[in-house]
């Protein structure tokens, strides 16, 4: 064994770890590769379940069909509005809640009370029916606000950002006070610029959460033109599944003339915003979530 080299056992262990990680990565990517291949495959091949990771009977008919589906683009626009409005609201409320909670008890005497309230709210909820009744009673049903306001204060994001701000050097805060800076000035000009990694992380969480949400749209939105994209795609798939379960002959016909390829194309297009955003925020992600999850 060389002094600076690796033993045979260590090399074999490293190789085994790499093989396991490669297998896990492939299993994670396989559904995406399968959906991508299915979106470019013929209906018969997809219905017969012959498609794996490569297209069979290559065609662009699924994407052409989406171009003719006006509701898809209407729902796409609704989801973009939801992400922008919901993300902005979450950003403002998360920062305004995380900053005072990151102060010491001497500066914010009621901090522990608010902290316990947030933790309890994160661990427990009133249930689905009270949540629906509350949204209905304030007149938010079938509006964009029904999708945005119930998720306006993500407690996990608040705690993540709070811990990140708490780990920033206290000398900066003291120096700002000596220069006459008040709480608002310190939050906007000092803490927000220094918290960019954590802010990028919670922004990514907010974007993904709003973009992928479909269940609240099923319950709270009644108008077709106000459906978010994921709710629209989910309704389309569920309707196909229910249709296939009615009659064996109809199921055989659906397998031959399947819409799974069209649904796969819709899923791939719905993933594009996430695939474009993640590389931009990824360099902040690890730094922000690691520092924000450590309590001093």
Order of alpha helices (4+ residues) and beta strands (2+ residues): alpha-alpha-alpha-alpha-alpha-alpha-alpha-alpha-alpha-alpha-alpha-alpha-alpha-alpha-alpha
